[in-house]
Amino acid sequence: MTEQGVRWTAEQVLALAPDAASRKAGSKLGAAGPWSGTGSGEGAVWGLCKGSGSRPYRTVADLADAAGPAYRCSCPSRKFPCKHALGLLLLWAGDDGAVPAAAQPPDWAGQWLAGRRGRAEARKARTEGGPAAAPADPEAARRRAERRAERVTAGASELEQRLSDLLRGGLAAAEQAGYGLWDETAARMVDAQAPGLAARVRELGAIPASGPGWPARLLEECALLHLLDQGWLRRDRLPEALAATVRSRLGLPAAPDGPPVRDRWLVLAQYDTVDPKLTTRRIWLHGAGSGGTRLVLSYGAAGRAPELSLPVGLALDAELTAYPGSGRSRAALGERFAPPAPAAFRPPGVNTAEAAARYGEALREDPWLDAVPVTLGRVIPVPDGDRWQLADADTDTALPLSRAARSRPGLWRLVALSGGAPVTVFGECGHRGFTPLTAWPEGTGEAVPLC
């Protein structure tokens, strides 16, 4: 269980916020004014928050779950965690006596805590001692895989023809056609059960409206699509690891197949991407002993935050199992042996030249890779005309920041944190530039999320 004497930082709490609006609203509730009946104990924090109605909102957070923090609030918000849960955790993180230690939680909090912890124990017992699930029919699974492969092959062949028609007619036709051409083609790829191809095709529709130089960018993306198509159509000639990468890029299902690696995994970054149907949460973890950096994905339905939430700067004792594919860093989070707890260590940093070289090496294994995880040591954010870059403090090299990074408030947080002095920055390094996600100032172990 989480020790009540070990407090999180405000940044670690705010990293749990599902969006900027929740972060802002939760910060306003991080003061004692609206709260009463607060307390903490046995890995939980609870309190009553005055709202617009006559009854205060009942808010409780369970920090002792090895799967990560969990929350319950009587407010009608559908966000997870809501602003009241964020405010309560900020109040607790302040460690100024506003959330005193208590012997037992009130009944409304205790019942919820006991119920969810009881269910967790029951699930664990079923996993460890329950009867094994009935084995699947391997012959039926093989036939399903063959039928899907046939559909994907038909879809890839059709896409090849459409790309040929586009290039034969000239790229100007793509600008005139607008989104309709690509939406219809993407729908065909969905019918072919190749969601990875469909997603890449949809992205092509936005390129003609993306500003000067769009024909070169469109040609580049069409070439990568062609390469992916050919990889599938000639997959029997590829090394197994590269063939697994092609299957993954097409969106075919795969199960983690590597040996589980138990380590103390530091949460480097957590951020969400949202589309009309799905919210995808990306969590980067770094192993203290293994030295590896791995990506864990969690999903939520449209408008709902994914359930898995791990505050940046905490570390968890857990097992990770890698997914197949060359050059891929995705892993599945397995058994967790303790709740996330504050950690002072950080990954070792490299210079900007080494970061660019890492991306180049990774492309040999996965040509469709947009970026690789990299920790830069001793870099300084500096302006470069109307852009920004991270310059090495000890060499004459630098990495430009990506367009996405330049449009986020995290850039100014990074500039303020640096103040012209070197910082350590974790982020994603790729052909669009470097996107900073977390930073550590010199001489301190506290992580500052930038996304």
N, C-alpha and C positions, 0 to 999 in steps of 0.2 A: 504494500500500500504506500501511497504517497505520504511522506513525513510532513506534518504540518509546519515544521520549522524550516522547510525548504520551499521558499517562495519563488514563483515565476516572476519574470520581469513584465512590465507593461507591454513591451514590444512582443513578447511571446504570447501574451493574451490577445493582443490586437491581430496577431497573425492568424487567429482562428476565425476572424470575421469573414462572412461569405461575400461581402462587397464593401465598397468605400462608404456607402451610406450607413451601413451597420457599424462600421468602424467609428464614424463620426458620432452617431447616436449613442453607441456604447460608451464612448469617452465622456460624454456629458453625464452619464449615469455612474461614473466611477468615483463619485464623491459621496460622503455620508448622508447628505441632506435627504434624499428620497427614501433611504433605507431604514428598516427597523427589524428587530428579531433576527439579526445576522448571527452566524456562528460557523464553526468549522471543527471537524474531527473525523477520524477514521477515513481519511482520504476524500472527504466531501466538504462542500461549502454551500450554505443556504442563506436565504434572507427574504424579506418582504419589501417590495418596491411600490411606492405610492404612484398610482397612475391617474387617469382622468375619471375613473369610476370611484364608487364608494369603498370598494374592496381592493386592497393592495394585491399585486401580482405575486404569486408564490413561485420562487425561483430556486432551483437546486442544481448543483453540478457535481458529478461523480468523477473525481480525479484519480481514483484507485484502479480503474479498469486498465488492464494491460493493452486493450485494443485502442486506447486513447480516451480523452475526456468525453463524457456524455452529459446531456442537459435535459432539464424539464422546466417548463414555465407555464403558468396558467394564462398568459397573454394569448391573443389570437394570431400572433405573427406566424408565418410559415417559414421564416428564415431560421437557419440552424447553424450556429446558435443565434438566438435573438439578442436584441440590444440589452435586455435586462440581464441575461446570462453573462454577456461581455462586461457590463457595468459591475456586476457582482464580483467577477474574477479580478477586475481592475482594482476594486475596493480591497479585496483580499491580498492582491499582490503588493499594495501599498504598505502593508505591514505596520500600520500606525495605530493598531488597537481597534479599528472600526469593525473588524470581524474577529471577535474573540474565540478562543478555543472553548468548546463546550463538551460536556460529558456525553450527551446524546442529542441527536437531531429531533426536531418536533415531529409529531406523528405523520403529518402530510409528507414530509421529506423522508422520514425513516421508512415508511411503507414503500415508497418508490425505490429507494436504495435497496431495501431487502428484496423486493421483487426482482429487480434486474440482476442483482448479484446471485440470487437463487437460480434464475434462468441460466446465467453464465456457468454456474457449477453443474447444472443438469446437462448442458451442452458438452461440457468437458468430460463428464462421466460417460455420456453416450459415445463420444469420440474415442475414449480410451478403452471402454469395456463393452460397448454395444455390439450387436451382431453386425457382421460385414454386409454391405449392400450387395444385392444380387448382381452377379456379373452381367455386363452388357453382352448382347449378341454380336460377336466380332464380325460375322458374315454380313449381318444387316448394316453394321457400321461401314464396312468396306464398300458395300453397294451404294450407300448414301454418299460416301466420299467420291466414288467414281462418277455418279450422276452430277455432283456439284462441279467436279473437275471438267466435265464435258461442257457444262453451262459457262464456266469461266473461260474455257478455251474459245467457245463461240463468241463471247463478249470481247475478249482480247483481239480476236481476228477482226471483228466488226470495228473496233476502235482503231486498229491499224489502218483499215480502209478509210475511215473518216479523217484521220490525220493526213493520210496521203492526199485526199481530196482537198483538204485545207491548204496544204503546201503547194499543190498543183495550181490551185486557183489564186493563191496569193494571200498573205496575211491581212491585207486590207479588208478582205471579206469578213474576217472575224470581228472587226470594228463595226461593220455595217449590220451584222447579224445580231449583235447584242447578246443578252443572256439566253435568249430562246434556244439558240443552237446548242449551247453547252448544257442547259437544263434537260433538254430532250435526250442528249447523249448520256448524261449522268443517269437518267431514269433507265436507260437501256442497260447500263452497267449494274444498276441495282437488280434489275430482272435477271441479269447473268450471275447474281450472287457474288459480285466482286465489289464490296463497299469501298475498298481502298482505291480502286480505279475511279469509282463514282465521286469520291471526295476530291481527288486530284483534278478530275474533269470540271467540277463545279468551280474550283479555284481559277481555272483558265478564263472563265467568263468575266472576272473582275480585272484582268490584266490590261485589256485595251483602254480602260478608263483610269489607269494608274499613273498617268503622266508621261513626260518625255522619256523616250527610250523603251516604250512598251513593246515594240516588235521584237527587240532582242530578248526581252524577258519572256515573251510568249514562245519564241523559238526555243529558248532554253528549257522551258517546262514541257513543251511538246517532245523535245528530244529525250527528256527523262521518262515521259510516259511511254515513248517508243521503246526505250531500253527496258522498262518494266514489262511491257507486253512481250518483247522478245525473250526476256528472262523466263517468263512463264511458258511460252510456246516451246522453248528449248531447255526446259528445266531438267530433263534427264541427262543433259551434258554438263550440268553445273556441279561443283562440289556441294556436298550435303549442307554445309553451313550456309553457303550463299543461296541455295535453293530454299532453305528455311526462311531466309530473309525475304526472298521474293514472295513466298506464301504469306508472310506476315504483312508485307507492304500491300498485297492485294486484299487484305482483310480476312483471310481464312483463319479459322480458330486454331489455337495451339495451346497446349498445356505446358506449364513450367516443367522442365525435365532435368535440370542440373541438381547436384547434391545440395541439400540445405546448408547454408553457411550461417553459423551462429556468431554474433558479434555484438558489440555496442555500437548501434547505428545512430549517428548524429543527424538530426533533421536539418538539412542545409537550406531547403526552400520548399514552399508550398504555394501553388497558385492555381486558379481555375480558368478554363476556357469554356465559353458558353455558345451553343448553337440552339436553334429552335426546338430541338428534340432531346438534347442531352447536355449535361454539365460534366466536364471531365476535370478531375483534380489531379495535378501532377505533384508528386512529393519526391524530392531528391534526398537520398540518404548516403552517408559516408561511413564506412566501417573503420572503427578505431584500430582494430587488429589486422583486418584483411587489406585495408587501404583502398578498397574498391568503392566506386560511386555508382549507386543503382537508382533506378526510377521505379516508383510504385504508382500505379494508376488506380483511381477510384472514380465511380460514376454515380450520377444522380439523374433522375428524370427531369424533364424541362421544368425550370422554376424551383427545383429543390437542390439544396447543396448535398454533395456526397456525404455519406455517413462517416467515413474515415477522415479524421482531422488530427494532425500532429503539429504542435507548435514548434516554430523554428527555434533552434538553439537547445532543444531538449534532446536527450539520447534515450534509446530504448534497447533493452536486452532482448533480442529476437532473432529468428531465423528468416533468411531470404533464400528463395530458390529462383534461379535464372530461367528466362524463357529461351527457346532455341533461336538461332540466327546469328550470323557473323556480324560483329561490330555493334550489336545491340546491347543496351544497358538495362532493359526492363527486367524486373524481377517481381515475384509474388511474395507478399508478406505472410509468413507462416506463424508458427507458435510464438507468442510473446510471453516472456518469463517474468516481467515486472512492468509497472506503469512507466511512462516516459518521465525522466527526471532531468534537472538542469545538468549541463556538462560544460566544462571549461575548455576542452580541446577543440581544435579546428583542423581542417585538412591542410596539408602542406601546399604552399603556393608555387607557381611557376611564373616565368616572365611571359611577355606577350608573344615573343617569337616562338617559344615552346608551345604556347596555346594554339597558335595558327598551325604549327607542325602537327599537333595532335589531331586537329580536324582533318588535315590532309591525309594522314595515315588512316583515319577512320573511314574516309571516303573509298579507300581501296577495298574495304570489306563491305561497305553499304553505300553505293553511289547516290541513294535517295535521301541520305541523312542530312537534315537541315542544320543541325548543330550538335556539339558534344558538350558534356559538363566539364567545366574547367574552373579551378581556383587560381586567381591571379594574386601574386604576392607583391606588396610594395608598389602599388600603382597610384597615380594621381589623376583625378578627372580634370581635364583642361579643355577649353573651347578651341574649336578649329573652324574659324569662320562662323557660319550659322549652324555648325554641327558640334558634337562633342566626341572626345576620345579618351581612352585610358592610357596614360603614358607611363612607361617604366621609370621608377625613381633612380635606377642604377644603370640603365642603358639608354640608347637613343631610339628605341622602338616604341610603337604604340598600336592600339587596336581601336578602330572606330566603333562607336556605339550604334546599335541597330536603330532603324527608324522607330520601331515599337518602344525602345528604351527612351528615346528622346521625347516621346509624347506622354510619358508617365510621370506622376509626381515623385516617384522614387528617384529620378535623376537629381532633383534638387535636394532630396534627403541625403543622397550620396555626396553631393558637393558640400553641403553643410557639415556632414560628418567628417569629411576630409579636411576642410579648411585649408587646403593647399599642402597638407601633409600626406605621406603615404598611408594607404589602407590596404587591407586584404579583401578581395571581392570574389564571391562565387557567382557564376552565371553560366550562360549557354553561348558558346562560340561557334559561329557558322559563317556561311557565305554572305549573310546580310549584316554581319558585324557581331558585336558582343552585347548581350543583354544581361545586365547585372541583376541579380535576384536577392543577394544577401551580402552584407559587408561587416567587417570587423575593424574597428579603429586600432591603431598601434597601441600595444601595451595593455590590452584588455581582452577578455575572452567572450564578452557579450556580443551576440549576433544581432544585427539590425536588419529586419526584412525590408526589401526595397520594392516589393510587388504586392 
